[in-house]
Amino acid sequence: MSDLTDLSSLEGLSGNEAIKATSNHLRGLIKEELLEDTPAFGDTSETLLKFHGIYQQDDRDRRKEARARGLSKHHQLMIRTRIPGGVVSPDAYVAHDEISRKWANGTLRVTTRQDFQLHGVLKGDIKKSIRAINDSLLTTLGGCGDVERNIMCCPEPVADQFHNEVDRSIGAMVTEFTPKTRAYHEIWLDGEVVKTSEPEVESLYREQYLPRKFKTTVALEGDNCVDIYAHDLALVAMRSTSGALRGFNVLVGGGLGRTHNKPETFVAVAQPLCFVEPDQVVDVAREVVAVQRDYGDRANRRHARLKYTIADRGLDWFRDEVQSRVKFKLQPPERLSWKPVDDHLGWHEQGDGRLYVGIYIENGRIADVDDVRSRSGLRKIVDELRPQVRLTAQQNVILAGIDPPDRSRVEELMAEHGIAGVESIPHAIRNAMACPAIPTCGLAVAEAERALPGLIRQLTTLLDELGLGDERISFRMSGCPNGCSRPYLGDVGFVGTTLGKYDVMLAGDFNGTRLNRVYAPNVPIAEIPALLRPTLEAFREEREPAEGFGDWVNRTGLEALRDRFALSGTAS
């Protein structure tokens, strides 16, 4: 038990709050259940495991067969490694690849938050997997759970003063936000249980941690490749005229999770809060988290994200509350402007005489499938040339620090393993992404990762036929309304409503600055190309010079398009 003794204070709160408060700083009975010869953890441990970077799942493809045979679910675990800024050393990449081969399903999954996910790990192999990740100097602590999640950043590996200063700020925030509990070390790394009369204290998170997960990202001025508007806390690093870091614009209250048929849940974009100096950013970030800790809704988890706190109390109240907790004056936020989003694919110079190459990974799944053997190819390149690996918010991979004479060898190994160069990837495919969904995610109501490849190739053919193949149009698919693939910020979003059907969302923009809206609800996936054809044809004929598809839809209006093309959907 923790040192929280007044459990009456938990009355009226969600069940998760009692689990956290009585967990002895995230220990619970995880260590004891690890020793049991059972395929799964109990419900309380399942909740606490998330803080350790582990989700308990089951293979949904095998559910029907198991029920028919009177068997229980095929339980398995997903491990999520916390990788600040998506930076992975060669040794850490090899460690994850080895785990995927030995104990997982043979693939690596790059997430939209620059993490690695390993799927299909069995309970008996979980501790070995966690230890191997930590031996490579990464951790899964805070990969999930009601804490600060992985802090994202533009992955471009440029060697200059500005990038170096931003990296230092991120490192300081990671240190500040990492849970201080010794439970992780004791459970997974056989750490000694320290006997002391001093209480174990989480100075930031306290006994009950946060009301819900908290997501932070860092963008570089002009480059929104990390989708800042989707986050609880977004920091935009601003350059001085000399090229140094002069401060951060701070935005708060973004979040893309919602629940079907629950209008009290909604998606929201982050709003400008203030501007701070470089040496103030850790303090203001900590207090933004602390205000949400103190005022977030702990009774209703569907209403527990920062966006709801701000919606209920107001942005001015929130700014005043943060101001009351810091010793410096919050400056007014500066106006932001964005260049077209750069996915950092292809070959680039990185400023120190070396090169980096961004490699497209469809939906982030590093695997050997038919002629595309990205898992074997990337492993061969990393083993032979030892580049640094960086994960992008578009679920792709960057290989950094490549000496110019080695470029031809990298290209040779890519071709040998069927890994396409960026110039050969159609724009629609390049700008599409999906969440894992079925069979691993327990929240999914529809397919995503396995459904989007077929659909996006149909849409690619359609765009080519209409002469729009060179347009930058973003397509994002999610298997449920929680929006892990950020479908609400794309030109086109597909949000699963039931198996085989999706809400088709339009009127976002390619740069991810505006939410899209429902154009047609519950559309069978086979009907989506035909649904979009007349809209794309009208876009081709009526667009203004350089106007993007989502911008044209927004200007034209969803209702006008529905009336024009005789759709019966309703707006959201």
C-alpha positions as CSV (number, residue, x, y, z in Angstrom):
1,M,0.0,0.0,0.0
2,S,1.1,3.6,-0.5
3,D,1.2,6.1,2.3
4,L,-2.2,7.5,1.2
5,T,-4.3,6.5,4.2
6,D,-7.5,8.5,3.7
7,L,-9.2,6.3,1.1
8,S,-12.5,8.0,1.7
9,S,-11.1,10.9,-0.4
10,L,-11.4,8.6,-3.4
11,E,-15.2,8.3,-3.2
12,G,-16.9,9.4,-6.4
13,L,-13.7,9.1,-8.4
14,S,-13.0,6.6,-11.2
15,G,-11.8,3.1,-10.4
16,N,-8.4,3.9,-11.9
17,E,-7.8,6.5,-9.2
18,A,-8.1,4.0,-6.4
19,I,-5.8,1.6,-8.3
20,K,-3.1,4.3,-8.7
21,A,-3.5,5.6,-5.1
22,T,-3.1,2.2,-3.5
23,S,-0.5,0.8,-5.9
24,N,2.6,1.6,-3.8
25,H,3.9,3.8,-6.5
26,L,3.0,1.5,-9.4
27,R,4.1,-1.7,-7.9
28,G,0.8,-3.4,-7.1
29,L,1.2,-7.1,-7.4
30,I,3.0,-7.1,-10.8
31,K,6.1,-8.7,-9.4
32,E,4.2,-11.5,-7.7
33,E,2.0,-12.2,-10.8
34,L,5.1,-12.4,-13.0
35,L,6.0,-15.5,-11.0
36,E,2.7,-17.2,-11.6
37,D,2.3,-19.8,-14.4
38,T,-0.6,-18.0,-16.0
39,P,-1.0,-16.5,-19.5
40,A,-2.3,-13.1,-18.3
41,F,-2.1,-10.5,-15.5
42,G,-5.1,-9.6,-13.3
43,D,-7.2,-6.5,-14.0
44,T,-5.4,-4.3,-11.4
45,S,-2.0,-5.2,-12.7
46,E,-3.2,-4.7,-16.3
47,T,-4.0,-1.0,-15.4
48,L,-0.6,-0.5,-13.6
49,L,1.4,-2.2,-16.4
50,K,0.5,0.7,-18.7
51,F,2.7,3.0,-16.6
52,H,5.6,0.5,-17.3
53,G,5.0,0.8,-21.0
54,I,3.0,-2.4,-21.4
55,Y,-0.5,-3.1,-22.7
56,Q,-2.2,-6.4,-22.1
57,Q,-4.0,-7.5,-25.3
58,D,-5.2,-10.5,-27.1
59,D,-5.1,-11.7,-30.7
60,R,-8.5,-10.8,-31.9
61,D,-8.1,-12.8,-35.1
62,R,-8.2,-15.9,-32.8
63,R,-11.1,-14.9,-30.6
64,K,-13.8,-16.6,-32.6
65,E,-11.9,-19.8,-32.9
66,A,-11.1,-19.8,-29.2
67,R,-14.8,-19.3,-28.3
68,A,-15.8,-22.1,-30.6
69,R,-13.4,-24.4,-28.9
70,G,-14.3,-23.3,-25.4
71,L,-10.8,-21.7,-24.9
72,S,-9.9,-18.4,-23.3
73,K,-8.4,-15.5,-25.2
74,H,-5.0,-15.8,-26.6
75,H,-3.4,-13.2,-24.3
76,Q,-0.3,-11.3,-25.4
77,L,1.5,-8.1,-24.5
78,M,2.5,-5.0,-26.4
79,I,5.6,-3.1,-25.3
80,R,6.1,0.5,-26.1
81,T,9.5,2.0,-25.7
82,R,9.7,5.7,-24.7
83,I,12.1,7.4,-27.2
84,P,12.4,11.2,-26.7
85,G,12.5,12.8,-30.1
86,G,12.6,9.4,-31.8
87,V,16.4,9.1,-31.5
88,V,17.6,5.5,-31.5
89,S,21.2,4.4,-31.2
90,P,22.4,1.6,-33.5
91,D,22.7,-0.7,-30.4
92,A,19.1,0.2,-29.4
93,Y,17.8,-0.5,-32.8
94,V,19.5,-3.9,-32.9
95,A,18.1,-4.7,-29.4
96,H,14.6,-4.0,-30.6
97,D,15.0,-6.0,-33.7
98,E,16.4,-8.9,-31.7
99,I,13.4,-8.8,-29.3
100,S,11.0,-8.8,-32.2
101,R,12.6,-11.9,-33.6
102,K,13.0,-13.8,-30.3
103,W,9.9,-12.9,-28.3
104,A,7.5,-10.8,-30.4
105,N,5.8,-11.2,-33.7
106,G,8.8,-10.6,-35.9
107,T,8.0,-7.0,-36.7
108,L,8.8,-3.5,-35.3
109,R,6.1,-0.8,-35.3
110,V,7.0,2.8,-35.5
111,T,4.2,4.9,-33.9
112,T,2.9,8.3,-34.8
113,R,4.6,9.5,-31.5
114,Q,8.1,8.4,-32.4
115,D,8.0,5.3,-30.2
116,F,8.7,1.6,-31.0
117,Q,6.0,-0.9,-30.3
118,L,6.6,-4.6,-30.0
119,H,3.5,-6.8,-30.5
120,G,2.8,-10.4,-29.5
121,V,5.1,-10.8,-26.5
122,L,4.0,-13.5,-24.2
123,K,3.9,-13.0,-20.4
124,G,6.8,-15.5,-19.9
125,D,9.0,-13.4,-22.1
126,I,8.1,-9.9,-21.0
127,K,10.8,-9.5,-18.4
128,K,13.5,-10.6,-20.7
129,S,12.3,-8.1,-23.3
130,I,12.1,-5.2,-20.9
131,R,15.6,-6.0,-19.6
132,A,17.0,-6.1,-23.2
133,I,15.5,-2.7,-23.9
134,N,17.1,-1.2,-20.8
135,D,20.4,-2.8,-21.6
136,S,20.4,-0.7,-24.8
137,L,19.9,2.5,-22.7
138,L,16.3,3.1,-23.5
139,T,13.3,2.5,-21.2
140,T,9.6,1.7,-21.4
141,L,8.7,3.6,-18.2
142,G,6.1,6.2,-19.1
143,G,5.5,4.8,-22.5
144,C,1.8,4.5,-21.5
145,G,-0.2,5.4,-18.4
146,D,-1.4,8.5,-16.7
147,V,1.9,10.4,-16.9
148,E,3.7,12.5,-19.5
149,R,4.2,10.3,-22.5
150,N,7.0,10.3,-25.0
151,I,8.1,13.9,-25.7
152,M,8.2,14.3,-29.5
153,C,10.4,16.6,-31.6
154,C,11.2,17.2,-35.3
155,P,13.5,14.3,-36.1
156,E,15.7,16.1,-38.7
157,P,19.3,15.4,-37.6
158,V,20.8,18.8,-38.4
159,A,24.0,19.6,-36.5
160,D,23.8,23.3,-35.6
161,Q,23.5,25.5,-32.5
162,F,19.7,25.8,-32.7
163,H,19.1,22.0,-32.9
164,N,21.6,21.3,-30.1
165,E,20.0,23.8,-27.8
166,V,16.5,22.4,-28.5
167,D,17.8,18.9,-27.7
168,R,19.2,20.1,-24.4
169,S,15.7,21.5,-23.5
170,I,14.1,18.3,-24.3
171,G,16.6,16.3,-22.2
172,A,15.8,18.5,-19.2
173,M,12.1,18.0,-19.7
174,V,12.5,14.3,-20.0
175,T,14.4,14.2,-16.7
176,E,11.7,16.4,-15.0
177,F,8.7,14.3,-16.2
178,T,10.1,10.8,-15.8
179,P,8.3,9.1,-12.8
180,K,10.6,8.8,-9.8
181,T,9.2,5.5,-8.5
182,R,11.8,2.7,-7.9
183,A,9.1,0.1,-8.8
184,Y,10.3,-0.2,-12.5
185,H,13.9,-1.0,-11.5
186,E,12.7,-3.5,-8.8
187,I,10.3,-5.3,-11.0
188,W,12.0,-5.5,-14.4
189,L,15.7,-5.1,-13.6
190,D,15.9,-7.0,-10.3
191,G,16.8,-3.9,-8.5
192,E,17.4,-4.0,-4.8
193,V,14.4,-3.0,-2.7
194,V,15.7,-0.1,-0.7
195,K,14.8,-0.2,3.0
196,T,14.5,3.3,4.3
197,S,12.4,5.3,6.7
198,E,12.1,8.1,4.1
199,P,8.9,8.0,2.1
200,E,9.0,7.4,-1.6
201,V,7.8,10.7,-3.2
202,E,6.6,11.6,-6.6
203,S,7.1,15.4,-6.4
204,L,5.3,16.1,-9.6
205,Y,2.8,13.2,-10.0
206,R,2.1,12.5,-6.3
207,E,0.1,9.5,-5.2
208,Q,-2.5,9.4,-8.0
209,Y,-0.4,10.5,-10.9
210,L,-2.3,12.5,-13.6
211,P,-6.0,12.2,-14.3
212,R,-5.2,10.8,-17.8
213,K,-2.3,10.6,-20.2
214,F,-0.5,13.8,-21.1
215,K,1.2,14.4,-24.5
216,T,3.9,16.9,-25.3
217,T,5.6,17.8,-28.5
218,V,8.4,20.2,-29.6
219,A,8.3,21.7,-33.1
220,L,10.9,23.8,-34.8
221,E,9.8,27.2,-36.1
222,G,8.1,26.9,-39.5
223,D,8.0,23.1,-39.5
224,N,4.9,21.3,-38.1
225,C,6.0,17.8,-39.0
226,V,5.0,16.7,-35.4
227,D,1.4,17.9,-35.5
228,I,1.6,20.4,-32.6
229,Y,-2.1,21.1,-32.6
230,A,-2.9,17.5,-31.5
231,H,-1.1,17.8,-28.2
232,D,-1.9,18.7,-24.6
233,L,1.3,20.8,-24.6
234,A,3.1,22.0,-27.7
235,L,6.3,24.0,-27.7
236,V,7.5,25.7,-30.8
237,A,11.2,26.5,-30.7
238,M,11.9,30.0,-32.2
239,R,15.2,31.0,-33.8
240,S,17.1,34.3,-33.2
241,T,18.6,36.2,-36.1
242,S,21.9,34.6,-35.2
243,G,20.5,31.1,-35.5
244,A,20.4,30.4,-31.8
245,L,17.3,29.3,-29.7
246,R,15.6,32.5,-28.5
247,G,12.6,30.9,-26.8
248,F,9.4,28.8,-27.1
249,N,5.8,29.5,-28.1
250,V,3.6,27.5,-25.8
251,L,0.3,26.0,-26.9
252,V,-2.1,23.9,-24.7
253,G,-5.2,21.9,-24.9
254,G,-5.0,19.8,-28.0
255,G,-6.3,16.3,-28.1
256,L,-7.9,14.0,-30.7
257,G,-9.7,11.3,-28.6
258,R,-13.4,11.1,-28.6
259,T,-16.2,8.5,-28.2
260,H,-18.8,7.7,-30.9
261,N,-22.3,8.9,-30.0
262,K,-21.0,10.8,-27.0
263,P,-21.2,14.5,-28.0
264,E,-19.7,15.6,-24.7
265,T,-16.4,14.2,-25.9
266,F,-14.7,16.1,-28.7
267,V,-11.5,16.7,-30.5
268,A,-9.7,20.0,-30.0
269,V,-6.6,21.8,-31.4
270,A,-4.1,23.4,-29.0
271,Q,-4.4,27.1,-28.4
272,P,-1.6,29.7,-27.9
273,L,-0.8,30.3,-24.3
274,C,2.4,32.3,-24.0
275,F,6.0,32.8,-25.0
276,V,8.9,31.9,-22.7
277,E,12.7,32.1,-22.7
278,P,14.8,29.0,-23.2
279,D,15.7,28.8,-19.5
280,Q,12.0,29.0,-18.5
281,V,10.6,26.2,-20.6
282,V,11.1,23.4,-18.1
283,D,9.4,25.4,-15.4
284,V,6.4,26.4,-17.5
285,A,6.0,22.9,-18.9
286,R,6.1,21.4,-15.3
287,E,3.4,23.8,-14.1
288,V,1.2,23.2,-17.1
289,V,1.3,19.5,-16.1
290,A,0.8,20.4,-12.5
291,V,-2.3,22.5,-13.1
292,Q,-3.8,19.6,-15.0
293,R,-2.8,17.3,-12.2
294,D,-4.7,19.4,-9.7
295,Y,-7.8,20.4,-11.7
296,G,-8.3,17.6,-14.3
297,D,-11.5,15.5,-13.9
298,R,-10.7,12.4,-11.9
299,A,-14.3,11.2,-11.7
300,N,-14.9,10.7,-15.5
301,R,-12.0,9.5,-17.5
302,R,-13.7,10.5,-20.7
303,H,-13.6,14.0,-19.5
304,A,-10.1,13.9,-18.0
305,R,-7.8,15.3,-20.7
306,L,-6.4,18.9,-20.5
307,K,-8.7,20.0,-23.4
308,Y,-11.7,19.5,-21.1
309,T,-10.2,21.4,-18.2
310,I,-9.6,24.3,-20.5
311,A,-13.0,24.1,-22.1
312,D,-14.7,24.1,-18.7
313,R,-12.6,26.8,-17.0
314,G,-11.3,28.9,-19.9
315,L,-7.9,29.6,-21.4
316,D,-7.6,32.9,-19.4
317,W,-8.1,31.0,-16.2
318,F,-5.6,28.4,-17.1
319,R,-3.0,31.1,-18.1
320,D,-3.5,32.8,-14.8
321,E,-3.2,29.6,-12.8
322,V,0.1,28.7,-14.6
323,Q,1.3,32.3,-14.0
324,S,0.6,32.1,-10.3
325,R,3.0,29.1,-10.1
326,V,6.1,30.4,-11.9
327,K,8.4,33.2,-10.8
328,F,8.7,34.9,-14.2
329,K,6.3,36.9,-16.4
330,L,4.6,34.9,-19.1
331,Q,5.0,36.8,-22.3
332,P,2.2,37.0,-25.0
333,P,2.5,34.2,-27.6
334,E,4.0,35.1,-30.9
335,R,2.3,34.6,-34.3
336,L,3.1,31.3,-35.9
337,S,3.5,30.6,-39.6
338,W,4.2,27.3,-41.3
339,K,6.0,26.1,-44.4
340,P,4.6,23.1,-46.2
341,V,5.1,20.1,-43.9
342,D,8.4,18.2,-44.6
343,D,8.3,14.5,-44.0
344,H,12.1,14.4,-44.2
345,L,12.2,11.5,-46.7
346,G,15.0,11.1,-49.2
347,W,18.6,12.2,-49.0
348,H,19.7,15.4,-47.3
349,E,22.9,17.0,-45.9
350,Q,22.9,17.3,-42.1
351,G,25.4,20.2,-41.7
352,D,28.4,18.3,-40.5
353,G,29.6,16.9,-43.8
354,R,27.5,13.8,-43.4
355,L,24.2,12.7,-44.9
356,Y,20.9,11.4,-43.7
357,V,18.2,9.5,-45.6
358,G,14.5,9.3,-44.8
359,I,13.0,5.9,-45.6
360,Y,9.3,5.3,-46.2
361,I,7.8,2.6,-44.0
362,E,4.1,1.9,-44.9
363,N,2.0,2.5,-41.7
364,G,5.2,2.2,-39.6
365,R,5.4,-1.6,-39.8
366,I,9.0,-2.7,-40.2
367,A,8.5,-6.2,-41.5
368,D,9.5,-8.6,-44.2
369,V,6.5,-9.0,-46.5
370,D,6.8,-10.5,-50.0
371,D,9.4,-8.4,-51.9
372,V,9.6,-5.6,-49.4
373,R,11.9,-6.8,-46.7
374,S,12.3,-3.6,-44.6
375,R,13.2,-5.5,-41.4
376,S,16.0,-7.4,-42.9
377,G,17.2,-4.5,-45.0
378,L,17.3,-2.0,-42.1
379,R,19.0,-4.5,-39.9
380,K,21.7,-5.1,-42.5
381,I,22.3,-1.4,-42.9
382,V,22.5,-0.7,-39.2
383,D,24.8,-3.7,-38.6
384,E,27.2,-2.8,-41.4
385,L,27.2,1.1,-41.3
386,R,26.1,1.9,-37.7
387,P,23.9,4.9,-38.5
388,Q,21.9,6.6,-35.9
389,V,18.2,5.8,-36.4
390,R,15.4,8.4,-36.0
391,L,11.7,7.7,-36.0
392,T,9.3,10.3,-37.5
393,A,5.8,11.4,-36.6
394,Q,4.7,10.0,-40.0
395,Q,5.9,6.5,-38.9
396,N,8.9,6.5,-41.1
397,V,12.6,6.0,-40.4
398,I,15.6,8.3,-40.8
399,L,19.2,6.9,-41.0
400,A,21.6,9.6,-39.9
401,G,25.3,10.2,-39.8
402,I,26.1,8.5,-43.1
403,D,29.4,9.3,-44.7
404,P,29.0,10.4,-48.3
405,P,31.0,7.5,-49.7
406,D,28.6,5.1,-48.0
407,R,25.5,6.5,-49.8
408,S,25.8,4.1,-52.7
409,R,26.1,1.1,-50.3
410,V,22.9,2.2,-48.5
411,E,21.1,2.5,-51.8
412,E,22.4,-0.9,-52.9
413,L,21.1,-2.5,-49.7
414,M,17.8,-0.8,-50.0
415,A,17.3,-2.0,-53.5
416,E,18.5,-5.5,-52.6
417,H,15.7,-5.7,-50.0
418,G,13.0,-4.0,-52.0
419,I,13.0,-0.8,-50.0
420,A,11.8,1.9,-52.4
421,G,13.4,5.3,-52.7
422,V,11.1,8.2,-52.0
423,E,11.0,9.3,-55.7
424,S,9.1,6.1,-56.7
425,I,6.4,6.4,-54.0
426,P,3.1,7.9,-55.1
427,H,2.2,11.0,-53.2
428,A,-1.1,9.6,-51.8
429,I,0.7,6.6,-50.4
430,R,3.6,8.7,-49.1
431,N,1.1,10.9,-47.2
432,A,-1.1,8.2,-45.8
433,M,-0.9,6.6,-42.3
434,A,-3.0,4.3,-40.2
435,C,-3.0,3.0,-36.6
436,P,-2.5,-0.7,-35.8
437,A,-6.2,-1.3,-35.0
438,I,-7.3,-5.0,-35.3
439,P,-6.0,-7.6,-34.4
440,T,-4.0,-6.1,-31.5
441,C,-5.8,-3.0,-30.2
442,G,-8.7,-3.8,-27.9
443,L,-10.4,-0.5,-28.7
444,A,-10.6,-0.9,-32.4
445,V,-14.0,-1.3,-34.0
446,A,-12.7,-1.4,-37.6
447,E,-9.5,-2.3,-39.5
448,A,-6.9,0.4,-40.2
449,E,-3.3,-0.8,-40.8
450,R,-4.5,-3.8,-42.8
451,A,-7.3,-1.9,-44.6
452,L,-5.6,1.3,-45.7
453,P,-3.0,-0.1,-48.1
454,G,-5.7,-1.5,-50.4
455,L,-7.8,1.6,-50.2
456,I,-5.0,4.1,-50.7
457,R,-3.9,2.3,-53.8
458,Q,-7.4,2.6,-55.2
459,L,-7.3,6.3,-54.4
460,T,-3.9,6.6,-56.0
461,T,-5.2,5.2,-59.2
462,L,-8.2,7.5,-59.0
463,L,-6.0,10.6,-58.5
464,D,-3.8,9.6,-61.4
465,E,-6.8,9.2,-63.6
466,L,-8.0,12.7,-62.6
467,G,-4.6,14.2,-63.2
468,L,-4.1,14.8,-59.5
469,G,-1.3,12.3,-58.8
470,D,1.2,15.0,-57.9
471,E,-1.1,16.7,-55.3
472,R,-0.1,16.6,-51.7
473,I,-3.2,15.2,-50.0
474,S,-3.0,13.6,-46.6
475,F,-5.1,10.5,-45.9
476,R,-5.3,9.1,-42.4
477,M,-7.2,6.1,-41.1
478,S,-8.1,5.2,-37.5
479,G,-9.8,2.0,-36.4
480,C,-11.8,3.9,-33.7
481,P,-12.6,7.5,-32.7
482,N,-9.6,7.8,-30.4
483,G,-7.5,9.1,-33.3
484,C,-4.0,7.6,-32.7
485,S,-3.2,8.2,-36.4
486,R,-4.4,11.8,-36.0
487,P,-7.1,11.4,-38.7
488,Y,-8.9,14.6,-37.6
489,L,-6.0,16.8,-38.8
490,G,-5.6,15.3,-42.3
491,D,-7.0,16.6,-45.6
492,V,-9.0,13.3,-45.5
493,G,-9.7,11.2,-42.4
494,F,-11.3,7.8,-42.2
495,V,-12.5,7.0,-38.7
496,G,-13.8,3.4,-38.1
497,T,-17.4,3.2,-36.9
498,T,-17.9,-0.6,-37.2
499,L,-16.2,-3.4,-39.0
500,G,-15.8,-2.3,-42.7
501,K,-17.4,1.2,-42.3
502,Y,-15.9,4.6,-41.7
503,D,-16.8,8.2,-41.1
504,V,-15.3,10.1,-44.0
505,M,-13.9,13.4,-42.8
506,L,-12.9,16.3,-45.0
507,A,-11.8,20.0,-44.8
508,G,-8.7,19.6,-42.7
509,D,-5.4,20.8,-44.2
510,F,-2.1,19.2,-45.2
511,N,-0.2,21.2,-42.6
512,G,-2.3,19.9,-39.7
513,T,-3.6,23.3,-38.5
514,R,-7.3,22.7,-38.8
515,L,-9.7,20.0,-37.8
516,N,-11.7,18.2,-40.5
517,R,-15.4,17.4,-40.2
518,V,-17.7,14.5,-41.1
519,Y,-18.6,14.6,-44.8
520,A,-20.3,11.3,-44.9
521,P,-20.9,8.9,-42.0
522,N,-20.6,5.1,-41.9
523,V,-19.4,4.6,-45.4
524,P,-18.5,1.0,-46.4
525,I,-14.9,1.0,-47.4
526,A,-15.6,-0.3,-50.9
527,E,-17.7,2.8,-51.6
528,I,-15.1,5.4,-50.5
529,P,-13.4,5.9,-53.9
530,A,-16.7,6.5,-55.6
531,L,-17.8,8.8,-52.8
532,L,-14.7,10.9,-53.2
533,R,-14.5,11.0,-57.0
534,P,-17.0,13.8,-57.7
535,T,-15.4,15.9,-54.9
536,L,-12.0,15.4,-56.3
537,E,-13.2,16.2,-59.8
538,A,-14.7,19.5,-58.6
539,F,-11.5,20.3,-56.8
540,R,-9.6,19.8,-60.0
541,E,-11.8,22.2,-61.9
542,E,-12.5,24.9,-59.2
543,R,-9.4,25.2,-57.1
544,E,-7.5,28.5,-56.9
545,P,-3.8,28.5,-57.8
546,A,-1.7,26.4,-55.2
547,E,-4.9,25.7,-53.2
548,G,-4.8,22.4,-51.3
549,F,-7.6,19.9,-51.4
550,G,-8.6,20.4,-47.7
551,D,-8.5,24.2,-48.1
552,W,-10.7,24.0,-51.2
553,V,-13.2,21.8,-49.4
554,N,-13.2,24.2,-46.4
555,R,-13.7,27.2,-48.6
556,T,-16.5,25.5,-50.6
557,G,-18.3,24.2,-47.6
558,L,-19.3,20.6,-46.6
559,E,-23.0,21.3,-46.7
560,A,-22.7,22.8,-50.2
561,L,-20.8,19.7,-51.4
562,R,-23.3,17.3,-49.8
563,D,-26.2,19.1,-51.5
564,R,-24.3,19.2,-54.8
565,F,-23.6,15.5,-54.8
566,A,-26.8,14.4,-53.1
567,L,-25.3,13.0,-49.9
568,S,-27.6,12.3,-47.0
569,G,-24.9,12.7,-44.2
570,T,-25.0,15.1,-41.4
571,A,-22.3,17.5,-40.3
572,S,-20.4,17.2,-37.0
